[in-house]
Amino acid sequence: MQQQNLPLVSVKWLNEQSNVVIVEAKMKPVKAPDDWESGYKIPNAVMMDINADFSVLDTDLPHMMPSDEYFTAAAQNIGINKDSIIVVYDQVGTYGSARAWWMFRAMGHREVYVLDGGYPAWKEAGFETVKAEWPKVAKGDFEAKTDKKLFYRADDVLSIIDNSSYQIMDARSQGRFDGTAPEPRAGLRGGHIPNSVCLPFPTVQDGIHMKSKEELKAIFETFDLDNKSLVMSCGSGVTASVIALAAEIAGYKNAAVYDGSWAEWGMPGELPVVK
């Protein structure tokens, strides 16, 4: 894996590989049109349907990370092995792919990378595409084991909000962070987690691509991070993964994601909120 901007790989690099597992991360973006999927895919890609197969289904919270056992079975069913080199992409650029990247890492798999620009970049480069059909593949031998340093629950966040060795970063818009713009999910309070800072996820992106390592370093250096451990939050754990990916590119290793994010924290209750 000789790549300049790990954990990203380019479409040119991917087109030259034969020993990687290509995974399309299916996740419909918020406010996306019904035709957001092209109907085509990168050849040999398998489907990771995040909401259908890789999420807890018996909860009111959106796309929550499943148990090790559930994730193991889902990953094996799409042919993932313990030694697989995984490249994830999505249909819109860098959205569901970042969530899939973080999920595999939080489940103990390190050889996972994001295709910079996703399917749109692949198509723009003129590389081969095929009809999006998803035949069964040979079952893999992947085994998930949660890395608690990367996967945060509400209690974990509560335990570090007053700890100066940590920095919580929120990928929502400034208005939602400040509580001046409405939340898209009904019934949630406005505001943010105490001692968190706002880093809206579009800030780290350049269209369908992530910004360069140098640009991202400059963005993160505007915060007083020093050697702090980073914990990313957002509305539901998806764009938190985007800024976790950005942090990794910028050299801030092993940023955690708060899985429940504001969908959980913002519910009426006793979790502290700042406006």
Summary of the structure (lengths in Angstrom):
residues: 275
radius of gyration: 18.0
end to end distance: 44.4
largest distance: 52.7
contacts: 886
relative contact order: 0.16
helix: 28%
strand: 18%
